[in-house]
Amino acid sequence: MNEERNGTIGVDNVLYRLYQEATGYAPESMMLLPGAGSGRKYYRMRGVESLIGVVGTDVSENRAFVELSRHFRVKGLPVPEVRGVSDDGIYYIQEDLGSTALFGFIAPGRTQGIWSDEQRDVLRRTIAALPVLQWEGAGGLDFDRVCFPVGRMDRRALMWDLNYFKYCFLKPSGVEHSEVMLERDFTVLCDKVLEHDTPTFMYRDFQSRNVMLASDGSLRFIDFQGGRRGPYHYDVVSFLWQAQAHYPDELRDELIDEYIRASKPYIALDGAEFRRELKLFVLLRTLQVLGAYGLRGLVQRKAHFLQSIPSAIDNLRVLLDDPDAPDGMPCLMDTLRRLTELPRWNNERSQSKDMTIRVFSFGYRKSGIPDDSMPNGGGFVFDCRALNNPGRYPQYLTLTGRDQPVIDFLESDGEITRFLDNAYALVDMTVDRYLERGFSQLMVSFGCTGGQHRSVYAAEHMARHLNEKYGVKVVLCHREQGISTIYNARR
């Protein structure tokens, strides 16, 4: 196995041994996959079969995932099978569920507002599977022994999340508030939430990035290691109010109805009352995710967390304007309103409507760098030719950077992800300043040898990044492929 070629220098041989024990054969390759929010590292290990090797950072968290996975599989729930665990609990290998997450599958809806019947069907099936996970998954589960870091969503766990929001997002924002009155309102919020405690498994991060689509259309669920006993409302909100999902109200309402229908074997929900109760959990979940975005995005500068902040703030605005919003917490609600009125968030919300960014992919060997015909000129040209080139391999010659096999190839060593993180930082800095100064045009181009693989992938991701983060209109043009897409401004 050529570990150096695949970017896994220094990876312990334990994963190699676990693969051999699980399959009877040595792996042929081991490729580091792009990271997300946690410090865990994932490797795609290929050979007689494809498995995912995991290097965790916390033994207790690893144990929670492994034991929950085994418990859920006994219950017949669709989660990945754990195939082997190291003696020290740091390493494990699991079933490979592929690379198609629901978040990517619904991209046309999220970015362009085009929700096809196929996307709607998958969303309905996903929300219908949630009650089964919550009630069946709780059956016979020793929450206090298995779950990490706590067995249930109690007052202590709630205050962790609320203080996470206060220290990682609210205080860095500079919004003045009364510490005493805010703590008093946090206590009131905890009391309200704990009134809805139920003996169900609370997935905690049930959202489209954690739902995988198999080639046969079946659904599998991942990243449940933070789950615990808690109210079923929380997971409904986590899914339907996911910051970057951008579900329209009518679709969200349809999915709530689907959840109510799917819950009938376990509980009879009154539609109107359930919808009122959800608003309390919209508040709680939004504060929790803003705390995470503050740490992972504002501090650690991880791209998709930064991109999610404006959408989470928009969710907060809608809730604050709702006459049925949770009451009895005047200091908290006033503080949140002033937070949403900060110029930073208002600028990103309103000024972005008038800006258009054009993103190109091109081939240096074709017709060279695209001309910029806009009045102010300028912008960025990024050279992708130093990245590993799929065009050198026969199986990719007829494909482009929009095709899944090429995407998997480019993402396998993490190099293109690091490249784009740097590109995002440069372009974002300019977009921020352009919005402040009222500029309306910017051009960003990515070039590779033929304008087919690397530049296409990079341009696709940059276009979605800018539309999702700023809500601006983005015109994407793959010049050598003759393909154009418009991402409309989000009003």
C-alpha positions, 0 to 999 in steps of 0.5 A: 500500500502506497501510503505516501502517495495517498496522503496518509504518512504517519497514520498508525498501522492499527487501521491496516491491521483492523482492515485485515482482520475484518476482510482477510486481506490487506488494503490496497489504498488508504486515502484521507477524506476532507475533515468537517467540524470535529477533530476525527480523521476519516480514511477511505480504505480500498481493497477487497471491499471499501471501508472507512477507517476512523482515528478519533480524538476521544475514547469515550466519544468513540465508544458511544458511536460504536455502542450506539451503532451496534445497538441500532443495528440490533434494532434493524435501524439503518446505520453503518456497521462497525467492523472492528475497534482497536484495543485502546478505542482510538481507532475503528473501521466501519462500513463505507456508505459512499460519498452522496450526502443528502445535503449535496443531493438537495443542492438545487433546492438549497441554492436555486429554490428548485425543489424537484419531486425526487428531492421532496420524496427523499426529504419525506422519507428522511423525516418519516424515518426520524420517529423510528430512530427516536422511539425504536432506538431508545428501546432497551438503550442504557442512556447513562452508560452508553451516551457521551458526554451525558445520558440525557438532555438535562439542565446541566447539558442545556446550560452548556449549550446556552453558555457556549452561545454566550461565550463563543458568539454573543460576547465576540459580537459586542452586544451589551447585555445584563449577565444577571438577567440573561442567566435568569432567562437561560434558567426560564428557557431550560425550565420550558424545555424540560417540560417536554422531556420524553423517553426518546433517543435525541439524535442531537445533530439530525441534519442533511449532512448526516444522511447518506444516500445509497446507490439504490436510494436507501437512506443511512444515518451517521454522526449520532455519537452525541445522541442522548435521551431528550425531547423528540422536538429537537431533532425535527427542528435540527433537520427542518431549520438547518441553517443552509437547507433553506427549506421554503415554508410550504415544504417545511410545513409538508415535512412537519405533517409527514413527521406527525403521520410517521409518529402515529405508531408511537404518539398522537401529535396535535398539529397546531400544538406541536407546531407551537412547541417547535418554536421553543426548540427553534430558539434553543437549537439556533442558540446552540448552532450559533455557539458552534458557528462562533467557535468553528467559524469565527475562531477556527475559520472553517468554511461551511460554518462561516457560510451558515451564520447568516442563514442562522441569523435569518432563522432567528429574525423570523422567530423574533418576528413571530407573535407566537415566539416563546415568551417570559424571557425579555432580556434574552429576546431583546439581546437577540433582537439587537444581535440580529440588527448588527450592521454586519448581518444587515449588510450581508442581508441587504447589500448582497441582493444587488451584487453579481459575481461571475465564476469561470472555469477555463483551460490554459491550453484552450483559449486562456484566461477569460476576459473581464468586460465589467466596468470595474475590472479586476477580481481573481484568477486561481491556477489549479494546475498544481493539484493532482490531475484526474485527466492523467487517468483513462477512467476520468477522460470523459468525465468532468469535475461535476461527476462523482468519480472525479469529485471522489478522486479530487477530494481523496487526498484533501489537497483541493479542499485546502486549496479552496479554503485559501481561495475562499478566504481571499475572495471573501475578504474582497466580497466583504469590502465590495459590499461595504463600498457598494460595488456590484460586480466581481469575477473569479476564475479557475484554470487548469490544463484543459478546463475539464476537471480541477477548474470545474470542481473548484468553480462549482464549489466557489459559486455555491460558497458565495451564493450560500454565504452572501446570498448574492447572484452568482453566474457560473460558466464552465467555458470549455464545457459550454455549461452555465448555471445561475444561482439567484440572489436569496431575497 
